[in-house]
Amino acid sequence: MTSKFIDIFQNQLIVNAVIAWLTAQVFKIFTYSIKNKKIELIHFLEDGGMPSAHSATVTALATTSAILYGFGSAEFAITAVLAVIVMHDAMGVRLESGRQAHVINEIVENVNSLIENLKNEPIDSNVEKLKELIGHTPIQVFFGLLLGLAIGIIFS
């Protein structure tokens, strides 16, 4: 049983995908720090941002499978289709969900302000803000793709 579990760490597909994800998450800390002029390590654990860790991960997976098994293999076909679906979803549904969350958060904030002004006292709102940074812009996905491609090539 133990040797089977250790095999996971020798699976180049998994190793490269994890390296790509970790690298993208570390880059997010730097890109956030440069943009906002402050360091917040919490961005290592968050979705969204530059570069797309989703794109980096699935591109590293597809690139590694192409190198190890060839472009005509079932492994490459599966990972390439998965990569396209994940990247399309990150730029589409998830990005729009984040935009909608932003609008909803603004509406809740404005309604709360209006109520506070009418009552002349602060209100105790228990409405939790929705997470806004859950999708990716096309440029974030593109740089995630480039990172995943580089990781797949370098570590294969």
C-alpha positions as CSV (number, residue, x, y, z in Angstrom):
1,M,0.0,0.0,0.0
2,T,2.8,2.4,0.9
3,S,4.7,1.9,-2.4
4,K,1.5,2.6,-4.3
5,F,1.0,5.9,-2.5
6,I,4.6,6.8,-3.1
7,D,4.0,6.2,-6.9
8,I,1.9,9.4,-6.9
9,F,5.1,11.4,-6.2
10,Q,6.8,9.7,-9.2
11,N,4.0,10.4,-11.6
12,Q,5.3,13.2,-13.8
13,L,1.9,14.4,-14.8
14,I,0.9,15.0,-11.2
15,V,4.2,16.4,-10.2
16,N,4.3,19.0,-13.0
17,A,0.7,20.0,-12.4
18,V,1.4,20.6,-8.7
19,I,4.6,22.5,-9.5
20,A,2.6,24.7,-12.0
21,W,-0.1,25.4,-9.4
22,L,2.4,26.2,-6.7
23,T,4.4,28.5,-9.0
24,A,1.3,30.4,-10.2
25,Q,0.1,30.8,-6.6
26,V,3.5,32.3,-5.6
27,F,3.4,34.6,-8.6
28,K,0.0,35.8,-7.4
29,I,1.6,37.1,-4.2
30,F,4.1,39.1,-6.2
31,T,1.7,40.5,-8.8
32,Y,-0.7,41.5,-6.0
33,S,2.2,43.1,-4.1
34,I,3.4,45.1,-7.1
35,K,-0.1,46.3,-8.0
36,N,-1.2,47.2,-4.4
37,K,2.2,48.1,-2.9
38,K,1.7,45.7,0.0
39,I,2.4,42.0,0.7
40,E,-0.5,39.7,1.6
41,L,0.4,36.1,1.8
42,I,-3.2,35.1,1.9
43,H,-3.3,35.4,-1.9
44,F,-1.4,32.2,-2.1
45,L,-4.6,30.4,-1.2
46,E,-7.1,32.4,-3.2
47,D,-8.6,31.9,-6.6
48,G,-8.5,34.6,-9.3
49,G,-5.6,36.9,-10.0
50,M,-2.5,36.9,-12.1
51,P,-1.6,34.4,-13.4
52,S,-4.4,31.8,-13.6
53,A,-3.3,28.8,-11.5
54,H,-6.1,26.9,-13.1
55,S,-4.7,27.5,-16.6
56,A,-1.1,26.8,-15.4
57,T,-2.1,23.5,-13.9
58,V,-4.1,22.1,-16.8
59,T,-1.6,23.4,-19.4
60,A,1.3,21.8,-17.5
61,L,-0.7,18.6,-17.4
62,A,-1.5,18.7,-21.2
63,T,2.1,19.7,-22.1
64,T,3.6,16.9,-20.0
65,S,1.2,14.3,-21.4
66,A,2.1,15.4,-25.0
67,I,5.8,15.1,-24.2
68,L,5.5,11.7,-22.4
69,Y,2.8,10.0,-24.5
70,G,2.7,12.0,-27.8
71,F,0.1,14.2,-29.4
72,G,-1.8,11.2,-30.7
73,S,-2.3,9.6,-27.3
74,A,-5.5,9.3,-25.4
75,E,-3.7,10.9,-22.4
76,F,-3.0,14.0,-24.4
77,A,-6.5,14.1,-25.8
78,I,-8.1,13.9,-22.4
79,T,-5.8,16.5,-20.8
80,A,-6.0,18.9,-23.8
81,V,-9.8,18.8,-23.7
82,L,-9.8,19.3,-20.0
83,A,-7.5,22.3,-20.3
84,V,-9.7,24.0,-22.9
85,I,-12.8,23.5,-20.7
86,V,-11.1,24.7,-17.5
87,M,-9.6,27.8,-19.2
88,H,-12.9,28.6,-21.0
89,D,-14.8,28.3,-17.7
90,A,-12.3,30.5,-15.8
91,M,-12.8,33.3,-18.3
92,G,-16.6,32.8,-18.7
93,V,-18.8,31.6,-16.0
94,R,-16.4,32.1,-13.1
95,L,-15.4,35.6,-14.3
96,E,-19.1,36.6,-14.7
97,S,-19.9,35.2,-11.3
98,G,-17.3,37.4,-9.8
99,R,-18.6,40.5,-11.6
100,Q,-22.1,39.7,-10.3
101,A,-20.9,39.2,-6.8
102,H,-19.3,42.7,-7.0
103,V,-22.6,44.3,-8.1
104,I,-24.5,42.4,-5.4
105,N,-22.0,43.5,-2.7
106,E,-22.4,47.1,-3.9
107,I,-26.2,46.9,-3.7
108,V,-26.1,45.5,-0.2
109,E,-23.6,48.2,0.9
110,N,-25.8,50.9,-0.6
111,V,-29.0,49.6,1.0
112,N,-27.2,49.3,4.4
113,S,-26.0,52.9,4.0
114,L,-29.5,54.1,3.1
115,I,-31.0,52.4,6.1
116,E,-28.3,53.8,8.4
117,N,-29.0,57.3,7.1
118,L,-32.7,56.9,7.6
119,K,-32.4,55.6,11.1
120,N,-29.5,57.8,12.0
121,E,-27.7,54.9,13.6
122,P,-25.5,52.1,12.5
123,I,-27.2,48.8,11.5
124,D,-26.0,45.4,12.5
125,S,-25.8,43.7,9.1
126,N,-25.0,40.0,9.2
127,V,-24.9,39.8,5.4
128,E,-21.5,38.3,4.5
129,K,-19.8,39.8,1.4
130,L,-19.7,37.6,-1.6
131,K,-16.3,36.5,-2.9
132,E,-15.6,38.7,-6.0
133,L,-12.2,37.4,-7.3
134,I,-13.1,33.9,-8.5
135,G,-12.6,34.1,-12.3
136,H,-9.9,35.2,-14.7
137,T,-9.5,37.8,-17.4
138,P,-8.2,36.5,-20.8
139,I,-4.7,37.9,-20.0
140,Q,-4.5,36.1,-16.7
141,V,-5.5,32.9,-18.4
142,F,-2.9,33.5,-21.2
143,F,-0.1,34.0,-18.7
144,G,-1.2,30.9,-16.8
145,L,-1.1,29.0,-20.1
146,L,2.5,30.2,-20.8
147,L,3.6,29.3,-17.2
148,G,2.0,25.8,-17.5
149,L,3.7,25.3,-20.9
150,A,7.1,26.3,-19.5
151,I,6.7,24.1,-16.4
152,G,5.6,21.1,-18.6
153,I,8.6,21.5,-20.9
154,I,11.2,22.3,-18.2
155,F,10.2,19.5,-15.8
156,S,9.5,16.7,-18.3
